């Protein structure tokens, strides 16, 4: 048997594969966006209270010009319940301010706020694909978007008013800006990306306090005092606005909605990482695709009884979620490819930004008083991108090794000849 081996035949095939990956990614994005748009949404089911109700009603009040306040929505039963009175929200206003755009433009109510959630979920899908494409090409974008679409969190995020997907969107874009800053060769371009990164991270904290973790890691990963200063200056406007907001609403620049509504709350404790039955959420916000099958030893319980996410301690819950053993944000064991890629590229600053953020998030939320897999959504989306990169690293390495082996020692004594030689032999030449 004769095998025809022609380098000239590889180029058209490679071109075809590039086009195929591109078309497949675009089709997947369109199908995903349509699917997210068609998800059922109801103003009667905004999501868990007080989170969803606070975000939604705050967005409506902003659209009406009533600053950053909300009507009484039952903040865990605390405070007076005065009809038509407005109260401070528990949460920072950035997310609600973005949602307010929708009822402001569409001149509607809670249904338009929910439409904003669907748009944000769609943007998260597109941002994931875009950043994956910038780092690894179309095939990495396709796999990354596929992993997002087969996980429950993106679909649920499109139907409720929660800031998790919005926070993940901001962080995915922040990683893209960090990556572009590192890739740029001209100082002026580097500075532009740094300014954009600082501004975005500042707004991220203005929207969700816990995202300050990513700002801290970005400062560390930059490792240049001039660049850190640029980041701080770019983020400063949002820090000033947040301080003024808290001073106006809560009476002090350092008082947050949590300290206002829940005075005396101990948010962190040394015992929380190992605490079973810690206060938290099971699958009632974002479902576990595996229905807790990997942890039935910890809690032989099924939906809708809370599930094992409420039973295992944070030291188990969070790492398990990143491995997909709770399939909420990432498919089972897919994250292993990401850790392989992270180790392989550990000297890369963008990888250091990603891994530093992942580790610090794990530590931060392990000691937090409340447990929820959704808190790790930003790093889970990043892990999906790195896992897609790592998967193709392994595929390319295996293909290259097999190609070298066939070239150096053709199997079974099979001869390898070029297409020109084959044509000459076939014609009797």
Kinemage of the C-alpha trace (Angstrom):
@kinemage 1
@onewidth
@group {chain A} dominant
@subgroup {mainchain}
@vectorlist {calphas} color= white
{ca unk a 1} P 0.000 0.000 0.000
{ca unk a 2} L 1.232 3.476 -0.848
{ca unk a 3} L 0.416 6.629 1.124
{ca unk a 4} L 0.465 9.916 -0.773
{ca unk a 5} L 2.072 12.680 1.295
{ca unk a 6} L 2.085 16.122 -0.220
{ca unk a 7} L 2.746 19.283 1.786
{ca unk a 8} L 0.839 21.189 -0.874
{ca unk a 9} L -2.309 19.263 0.083
{ca unk a 10} L -2.013 20.369 3.735
{ca unk a 11} L -2.464 24.061 2.974
{ca unk a 12} L -5.955 23.779 1.430
{ca unk a 13} L -7.014 21.477 4.273
{ca unk a 14} L -5.714 23.895 6.897
{ca unk a 15} L -7.500 26.751 5.139
{ca unk a 16} L -10.698 24.706 5.038
{ca unk a 17} L -10.453 23.947 8.768
{ca unk a 18} L -9.929 27.608 9.626
{ca unk a 19} L -13.030 28.529 7.650
{ca unk a 20} L -14.978 25.638 9.180
{ca unk a 21} L -14.094 26.672 12.747
{ca unk a 22} L -15.013 30.276 11.954
{ca unk a 23} L -18.379 29.394 10.438
{ca unk a 24} L -19.163 26.931 13.242
{ca unk a 25} L -18.346 29.555 15.892
{ca unk a 26} L -20.530 32.203 14.266
{ca unk a 27} L -23.424 29.760 13.874
{ca unk a 28} L -23.044 28.662 17.490
{ca unk a 29} L -23.081 32.279 18.673
{ca unk a 30} L -26.247 33.039 16.685
{ca unk a 31} L -28.008 29.905 17.930
{ca unk a 32} L -26.936 30.624 21.504
{ca unk a 33} L -28.169 34.224 21.367
{ca unk a 34} L -31.504 33.151 19.932
{ca unk a 35} L -31.860 30.488 22.619
{ca unk a 36} L -31.104 32.993 25.395
{ca unk a 37} L -33.578 35.473 23.930
{ca unk a 38} L -36.330 32.847 23.840
{ca unk a 39} L -35.963 31.853 27.496
{ca unk a 40} L -39.147 32.378 29.487
{ca unk a 41} L -39.040 35.418 31.759
{ca unk a 42} L -41.687 36.683 34.126
{ca unk a 43} L -41.815 39.873 36.253
{ca unk a 44} L -43.458 37.691 38.887
{ca unk a 45} L -40.226 35.676 39.177
{ca unk a 46} L -37.288 38.073 39.254
{ca unk a 47} L -35.093 35.657 41.177
{ca unk a 48} L -34.170 35.195 44.830
{ca unk a 49} L -35.024 38.024 47.218
{ca unk a 50} L -33.637 40.353 48.374
{ca unk a 51} L -30.922 40.210 45.702
{ca unk a 52} L -33.010 40.167 42.541
{ca unk a 53} L -35.766 42.403 43.841
{ca unk a 54} L -33.269 44.999 45.084
{ca unk a 55} L -31.412 45.085 41.763
{ca unk a 56} L -34.617 45.242 39.714
{ca unk a 57} L -36.440 47.898 41.719
{ca unk a 58} L -33.290 49.961 42.053
{ca unk a 59} L -32.986 49.903 38.246
{ca unk a 60} L -36.584 51.114 37.915
{ca unk a 61} L -36.023 53.927 40.410
{ca unk a 62} L -32.875 55.037 38.598
{ca unk a 63} L -34.824 55.076 35.329
{ca unk a 64} L -37.464 57.241 37.032
{ca unk a 65} L -34.818 59.652 38.324
{ca unk a 66} L -35.231 58.699 41.996
{ca unk a 67} L -31.492 58.299 42.551
{ca unk a 68} L -30.331 54.938 43.890
{ca unk a 69} L -33.190 53.921 46.155
{ca unk a 70} L -35.741 51.133 46.197
{ca unk a 71} L -39.277 50.673 47.520
{ca unk a 72} L -39.720 48.255 50.377
{ca unk a 73} L -39.044 44.758 49.015
{ca unk a 74} L -38.613 42.831 52.232
{ca unk a 75} L -34.931 43.078 53.130
{ca unk a 76} L -35.053 39.921 55.218
{ca unk a 77} L -37.906 41.439 57.204
{ca unk a 78} L -35.791 44.286 58.577
{ca unk a 79} L -36.748 47.931 58.700
{ca unk a 80} L -40.141 49.658 58.523
{ca unk a 81} L -42.623 48.857 55.781
{ca unk a 82} L -44.038 52.246 54.809
{ca unk a 83} L -46.100 52.334 51.586
{ca unk a 84} L -44.558 54.444 48.802
{ca unk a 85} L -41.443 55.150 50.859
{ca unk a 86} L -37.994 54.593 49.362
{ca unk a 87} L -35.083 52.908 51.088
{ca unk a 88} L -31.381 52.425 50.336
{ca unk a 89} L -30.479 49.269 48.462
{ca unk a 90} L -28.214 46.673 49.983
{ca unk a 91} L -26.023 46.481 46.883
{ca unk a 92} L -23.738 48.897 45.012
{ca unk a 93} L -25.526 50.621 42.139
{ca unk a 94} L -23.426 49.839 39.053
{ca unk a 95} L -25.363 46.780 37.889
{ca unk a 96} L -28.744 48.408 38.459
{ca unk a 97} L -27.570 51.545 36.658
{ca unk a 98} L -26.832 49.452 33.566
{ca unk a 99} L -30.168 47.645 33.828
{ca unk a 100} L -31.917 51.026 34.115
{ca unk a 101} L -31.020 51.693 30.477
{ca unk a 102} L -33.651 49.191 29.345
{ca unk a 103} L -36.769 50.566 31.081
{ca unk a 104} L -35.495 54.064 30.315
{ca unk a 105} L -35.346 53.384 26.571
{ca unk a 106} L -38.289 50.990 26.307
{ca unk a 107} L -40.394 52.984 28.820
{ca unk a 108} L -41.586 49.823 30.499
{ca unk a 109} L -41.258 48.097 33.826
{ca unk a 110} L -39.827 44.921 35.314
{ca unk a 111} L -40.168 43.062 32.023
{ca unk a 112} L -37.654 45.446 30.462
{ca unk a 113} L -35.279 44.945 33.391
{ca unk a 114} L -35.463 41.198 32.750
{ca unk a 115} L -34.733 41.855 29.076
{ca unk a 116} L -31.553 43.538 30.271
{ca unk a 117} L -30.557 40.324 32.034
{ca unk a 118} L -30.984 38.401 28.786
{ca unk a 119} L -28.854 40.918 26.909
{ca unk a 120} L -26.114 40.727 29.536
{ca unk a 121} L -26.101 36.907 29.357
{ca unk a 122} L -25.773 37.143 25.574
{ca unk a 123} L -22.925 39.616 25.898
{ca unk a 124} L -21.167 37.261 28.321
{ca unk a 125} L -21.393 34.483 25.738
{ca unk a 126} L -20.015 36.746 23.008
{ca unk a 127} L -17.268 38.133 25.251
{ca unk a 128} L -16.176 34.602 26.154
{ca unk a 129} L -15.916 33.693 22.485
{ca unk a 130} L -14.165 36.944 21.592
{ca unk a 131} L -11.490 36.682 24.290
{ca unk a 132} L -10.941 33.000 23.514
{ca unk a 133} L -10.563 33.908 19.823
{ca unk a 134} L -8.061 36.678 20.569
{ca unk a 135} L -5.907 34.353 22.652
{ca unk a 136} L -6.271 31.050 20.806
{ca unk a 137} L -8.191 31.435 17.555
{ca unk a 138} L -11.578 30.311 16.262
{ca unk a 139} L -11.432 26.715 17.448
{ca unk a 140} L -10.750 27.828 21.024
{ca unk a 141} L -13.642 30.277 20.747
{ca unk a 142} L -15.963 27.516 19.552
{ca unk a 143} L -15.103 25.128 22.384
{ca unk a 144} L -15.264 27.899 25.001
{ca unk a 145} L -18.707 29.037 23.881
{ca unk a 146} L -19.894 25.432 23.686
{ca unk a 147} L -18.778 24.804 27.275
{ca unk a 148} L -20.645 27.915 28.416
{ca unk a 149} L -23.814 26.951 26.544
{ca unk a 150} L -23.992 23.403 27.906
{ca unk a 151} L -23.698 24.661 31.494
{ca unk a 152} L -26.821 25.775 33.378
{ca unk a 153} L -25.651 29.144 34.661
{ca unk a 154} L -25.860 31.080 31.377
{ca unk a 155} L -29.461 30.007 30.760
{ca unk a 156} L -30.646 30.767 34.259
{ca unk a 157} L -28.856 34.127 34.216
{ca unk a 158} L -30.958 35.173 31.226
{ca unk a 159} L -34.199 34.745 33.210
{ca unk a 160} L -33.463 36.401 36.571
{ca unk a 161} L -32.043 39.702 37.807
{ca unk a 162} L -28.733 38.725 39.406
{ca unk a 163} L -25.369 40.427 39.016
{ca unk a 164} L -23.311 37.242 38.587
{ca unk a 165} L -23.278 37.188 34.780
{ca unk a 166} L -22.663 40.931 34.675
{ca unk a 167} L -19.682 40.602 36.995
{ca unk a 168} L -18.310 37.752 34.882
{ca unk a 169} L -18.752 39.861 31.736
{ca unk a 170} L -16.733 42.721 33.230
{ca unk a 171} L -13.928 40.401 34.339
{ca unk a 172} L -13.700 38.576 31.001
{ca unk a 173} L -13.340 41.975 29.315
{ca unk a 174} L -10.755 42.977 31.935
{ca unk a 175} L -8.656 39.910 31.102
{ca unk a 176} L -8.894 40.819 27.421
{ca unk a 177} L -7.629 44.360 28.149
{ca unk a 178} L -4.827 42.939 30.289
{ca unk a 179} L -3.875 40.541 27.481
{ca unk a 180} L -3.862 43.319 24.864
{ca unk a 181} L -1.738 45.479 27.145
{ca unk a 182} L 0.802 42.670 27.380
{ca unk a 183} L 0.763 42.063 23.609
{ca unk a 184} L 1.168 45.713 22.634
{ca unk a 185} L 4.659 46.853 21.658
{ca unk a 186} L 4.089 50.614 21.471
{ca unk a 187} L 3.977 52.443 24.800
{ca unk a 188} L 1.043 54.627 23.751
{ca unk a 189} L -1.049 51.546 22.983
{ca unk a 190} L -0.054 49.929 26.275
{ca unk a 191} L -1.160 53.030 28.169
{ca unk a 192} L -4.520 53.110 26.385
{ca unk a 193} L -5.241 49.524 27.385
{ca unk a 194} L -4.099 50.213 30.953
{ca unk a 195} L -6.431 53.198 31.234
{ca unk a 196} L -9.330 51.143 29.881
{ca unk a 197} L -8.458 48.298 32.274
{ca unk a 198} L -8.335 50.569 35.309
{ca unk a 199} L -11.597 52.270 34.358
{ca unk a 200} L -13.313 48.904 33.849
{ca unk a 201} L -12.030 47.441 37.125
{ca unk a 202} L -13.174 50.564 38.951
{ca unk a 203} L -16.662 50.188 37.517
{ca unk a 204} L -16.586 46.473 38.374
{ca unk a 205} L -16.092 47.293 42.061
{ca unk a 206} L -18.810 49.965 41.757
{ca unk a 207} L -21.088 47.142 40.585
{ca unk a 208} L -20.024 44.272 42.834
{ca unk a 209} L -17.694 44.696 45.821
{ca unk a 210} L -16.109 41.241 45.589
{ca unk a 211} L -14.662 42.068 42.173
{ca unk a 212} L -12.033 44.129 43.960
{ca unk a 213} L -10.163 40.822 44.154
{ca unk a 214} L -9.435 41.068 40.434
{ca unk a 215} L -8.245 44.653 40.781
{ca unk a 216} L -5.786 43.612 43.494
{ca unk a 217} L -4.444 40.754 41.375
{ca unk a 218} L -4.146 43.052 38.339
{ca unk a 219} L -1.982 45.446 40.364
{ca unk a 220} L 0.241 42.550 41.415
{ca unk a 221} L 0.465 41.068 37.915
{ca unk a 222} L 1.394 44.419 36.346
{ca unk a 223} L 4.567 44.642 38.498
{ca unk a 224} L 5.418 48.148 37.344
{ca unk a 225} L 4.844 51.172 39.556
{ca unk a 226} L 4.176 53.512 36.662
{ca unk a 227} L 1.597 51.148 35.211
{ca unk a 228} L 0.026 50.580 38.626
{ca unk a 229} L -0.269 54.352 39.029
{ca unk a 230} L -2.046 54.559 35.660
{ca unk a 231} L -4.471 51.838 36.779
{ca unk a 232} L -5.178 53.651 40.045
{ca unk a 233} L -5.782 56.991 38.339
{ca unk a 234} L -8.102 55.363 35.789
{ca unk a 235} L -10.073 53.571 38.520
{ca unk a 236} L -10.166 56.571 40.866
{ca unk a 237} L -13.319 58.229 39.445
{ca unk a 238} L -15.410 55.179 40.315
{ca unk a 239} L -13.876 54.986 43.806
{ca unk a 240} L -14.800 58.634 44.369
{ca unk a 241} L -18.336 58.126 43.019
{ca unk a 242} L -18.795 55.060 45.233
{ca unk a 243} L -17.590 56.939 48.317
{ca unk a 244} L -19.937 59.847 47.560
{ca unk a 245} L -22.807 57.434 46.938
{ca unk a 246} L -22.300 55.653 50.263
{ca unk a 247} L -21.930 58.967 52.070
{ca unk a 248} L -25.173 60.226 50.540
{ca unk a 249} L -27.179 57.011 50.998
{ca unk a 250} L -25.766 55.469 54.182
{ca unk a 251} L -24.263 58.483 55.936
{ca unk a 252} L -20.597 57.532 55.611
{ca unk a 253} L -18.206 56.855 52.690
{ca unk a 254} L -17.185 53.613 54.409
{ca unk a 255} L -20.675 52.313 55.192
{ca unk a 256} L -22.009 49.699 52.771
{ca unk a 257} L -25.495 48.363 52.201
{ca unk a 258} L -24.653 45.229 54.161
{ca unk a 259} L -23.542 47.147 57.231
{ca unk a 260} L -26.645 49.355 56.886
{ca unk a 261} L -29.191 46.556 56.593
{ca unk a 262} L -27.375 43.878 58.604
{ca unk a 263} L -25.527 45.658 61.418
{ca unk a 264} L -23.344 43.344 63.434
{ca unk a 265} L -23.081 40.759 60.653
{ca unk a 266} L -19.815 38.822 60.848
{ca unk a 267} L -19.022 38.373 57.157
{ca unk a 268} L -15.828 36.345 57.635
{ca unk a 269} L -14.822 33.643 60.069
{ca unk a 270} L -11.858 31.290 60.434
{ca unk a 271} L -14.248 28.377 60.917
{ca unk a 272} L -16.251 28.858 57.713
{ca unk a 273} L -14.024 26.875 55.293
{ca unk a 274} L -14.667 23.622 57.171
{ca unk a 275} L -18.218 24.309 58.285
{ca unk a 276} L -20.815 21.786 57.103
{ca unk a 277} L -24.323 23.128 56.550
{ca unk a 278} L -22.994 26.657 56.191
{ca unk a 279} L -25.551 29.284 55.274
{ca unk a 280} L -25.774 29.197 51.492
{ca unk a 281} L -27.653 28.178 48.423
{ca unk a 282} L -28.285 24.876 46.752
{ca unk a 283} L -29.589 24.526 43.224
{ca unk a 284} L -32.517 26.884 43.655
{ca unk a 285} L -30.673 29.777 41.944
{ca unk a 286} L -28.367 28.026 39.480
{ca unk a 287} L -28.985 24.274 39.107
{ca unk a 288} L -26.380 21.540 39.237
{ca unk a 289} L -26.614 19.543 36.017
{ca unk a 290} L -25.459 16.448 37.907
{ca unk a 291} L -28.082 16.907 40.621
{ca unk a 292} L -25.449 16.355 43.266
{ca unk a 293} L -24.590 12.865 42.002
{ca unk a 294} L -20.887 13.311 42.769
{ca unk a 295} L -21.604 14.129 46.413
{ca unk a 296} L -24.460 11.913 47.466
{ca unk a 297} L -22.176 10.601 50.208
{ca unk a 298} L -22.413 14.044 51.804
{ca unk a 299} L -26.111 14.542 51.361
{ca unk a 300} L -28.481 11.944 49.892
{ca unk a 301} L -30.892 14.682 48.844
{ca unk a 302} L -32.548 15.695 45.601
{ca unk a 303} L -34.187 18.784 44.198
{ca unk a 304} L -35.937 20.860 45.397
{ca unk a 305} L -34.581 20.268 48.887
{ca unk a 306} L -31.537 22.476 48.567
{ca unk a 307} L -29.098 19.867 47.387
{ca unk a 308} L -25.564 19.095 48.443
{ca unk a 309} L -24.206 22.552 47.639
{ca unk a 310} L -25.757 23.636 50.931
{ca unk a 311} L -24.238 20.714 52.821
{ca unk a 312} L -20.572 20.459 51.851
{ca unk a 313} L -18.168 22.985 53.414
{ca unk a 314} L -16.693 25.733 51.206
{ca unk a 315} L -13.321 23.976 51.193
{ca unk a 316} L -15.019 21.203 49.191
{ca unk a 317} L -17.771 23.110 47.409
{ca unk a 318} L -15.688 25.670 45.550
{ca unk a 319} L -12.858 23.459 44.214
{ca unk a 320} L -15.474 20.842 43.282
{ca unk a 321} L -17.432 23.422 41.301
{ca unk a 322} L -14.336 24.425 39.312
{ca unk a 323} L -13.738 20.749 38.518
{ca unk a 324} L -17.333 20.467 37.337
{ca unk a 325} L -18.274 17.976 40.042
{ca unk a 326} L -21.018 20.480 40.673
{ca unk a 327} L -21.900 21.158 37.044
{ca unk a 328} L -23.161 24.696 37.425
{ca unk a 329} L -20.581 26.783 35.591
{ca unk a 330} L -18.199 24.359 33.862
{ca unk a 331} L -18.525 20.794 32.467
{ca unk a 332} L -17.190 17.898 34.584
{ca unk a 333} L -13.376 17.635 34.667
{ca unk a 334} L -13.028 20.072 31.769
{ca unk a 335} L -11.170 22.413 34.107
{ca unk a 336} L -8.244 19.972 34.269
{ca unk a 337} L -7.237 21.130 30.785
{ca unk a 338} L -7.185 24.675 32.118
{ca unk a 339} L -4.875 23.836 35.001
{ca unk a 340} L -2.592 22.035 32.533
{ca unk a 341} L -2.504 25.139 30.345
{ca unk a 342} L -1.924 27.392 33.349
{ca unk a 343} L 1.048 25.294 34.476
{ca unk a 344} L 2.473 25.180 30.968
{ca unk a 345} L 2.250 28.978 30.573
{ca unk a 346} L 2.853 29.881 34.210
{ca unk a 347} L 5.430 32.526 33.303
{ca unk a 348} L 2.900 34.390 31.158
{ca unk a 349} L 1.519 37.492 32.903
{ca unk a 350} L -2.044 36.996 31.638
{ca unk a 351} L -2.021 33.442 33.015
{ca unk a 352} L -0.695 34.788 36.290
{ca unk a 353} L -3.550 37.296 36.368
{ca unk a 354} L -6.024 34.469 35.804
{ca unk a 355} L -4.528 32.016 38.294
{ca unk a 356} L -3.916 34.665 40.941
{ca unk a 357} L -7.566 35.675 40.655
{ca unk a 358} L -8.696 32.060 40.901
{ca unk a 359} L -6.654 31.331 44.030
{ca unk a 360} L -7.589 34.563 45.773
{ca unk a 361} L -11.290 34.039 45.021
{ca unk a 362} L -11.115 30.528 46.484
{ca unk a 363} L -9.507 31.856 49.659
{ca unk a 364} L -11.816 34.866 49.965
{ca unk a 365} L -15.083 32.999 49.592
{ca unk a 366} L -13.944 30.027 51.678
{ca unk a 367} L -14.008 32.324 54.723
{ca unk a 368} L -17.175 34.170 53.690
{ca unk a 369} L -20.300 33.732 55.812
{ca unk a 370} L -22.441 32.655 52.850
{ca unk a 371} L -21.676 29.966 50.277
{ca unk a 372} L -22.698 30.014 46.628
{ca unk a 373} L -21.073 28.464 43.570
{ca unk a 374} L -22.171 31.504 41.558
{ca unk a 375} L -19.593 33.651 43.372
{ca unk a 376} L -16.893 31.925 41.307
{ca unk a 377} L -18.588 32.512 37.951
{ca unk a 378} L -15.977 35.055 36.717
{ca unk a 379} L -13.049 32.696 37.334
{ca unk a 380} L -15.083 29.736 36.059
{ca unk a 381} L -15.579 31.476 32.695
{ca unk a 382} L -11.857 32.236 32.566
{ca unk a 383} L -11.124 28.618 33.437
{ca unk a 384} L -13.296 27.553 30.487
{ca unk a 385} L -11.165 29.674 28.156
{ca unk a 386} L -7.917 28.321 29.577
{ca unk a 387} L -9.299 24.778 29.448
{ca unk a 388} L -10.117 25.170 25.757
{ca unk a 389} L -6.568 26.392 25.178
{ca unk a 390} L -5.154 23.490 27.181
{ca unk a 391} L -7.273 20.929 25.340
{ca unk a 392} L -5.907 22.038 21.984
{ca unk a 393} L -2.388 22.179 23.414
{ca unk a 394} L -2.709 18.486 24.140
{ca unk a 395} L -4.391 17.698 20.803
{ca unk a 396} L -1.681 19.544 18.866
{ca unk a 397} L 1.068 17.840 20.861
{ca unk a 398} L -0.405 14.386 20.180
{ca unk a 399} L -0.863 15.085 16.465
{ca unk a 400} L 2.680 16.454 16.170
{ca unk a 401} L 4.115 13.412 17.931
{ca unk a 402} L 2.218 11.000 15.697
{ca unk a 403} L 3.299 12.922 12.602
{ca unk a 404} L 6.941 12.786 13.638
{ca unk a 405} L 6.671 9.088 14.401
{ca unk a 406} L 5.127 8.350 11.006
{ca unk a 407} L 7.722 10.456 9.234
{ca unk a 408} L 10.678 8.849 11.006
{ca unk a 409} L 9.341 5.286 10.981
{ca unk a 410} L 6.388 4.662 8.614
{ca unk a 411} L 4.118 1.992 10.095
{ca unk a 412} L 4.353 -1.459 8.591
{ca unk a 413} L 7.000 -0.438 6.085
{ca unk a 414} L 4.524 1.719 4.190
{ca unk a 415} L 6.263 3.864 1.598
{ca unk a 416} L 5.620 7.573 1.505
{ca unk a 417} L 5.895 9.445 -1.772
{ca unk a 418} L 4.917 12.790 -3.102
{ca unk a 419} L 1.930 13.278 -5.365
{ca unk a 420} L 4.206 14.114 -8.323
{ca unk a 421} L 6.065 10.811 -7.904
{ca unk a 422} L 2.795 8.933 -7.718
{ca unk a 423} L 1.536 10.507 -10.960
{ca unk a 424} L 4.818 9.663 -12.725
{ca unk a 425} L 4.706 6.053 -11.548
{ca unk a 426} L 1.069 5.659 -12.480
{ca unk a 427} L 1.757 6.908 -16.007
{ca unk a 428} L 4.576 4.399 -16.378
{ca unk a 429} L 7.323 7.049 -16.217
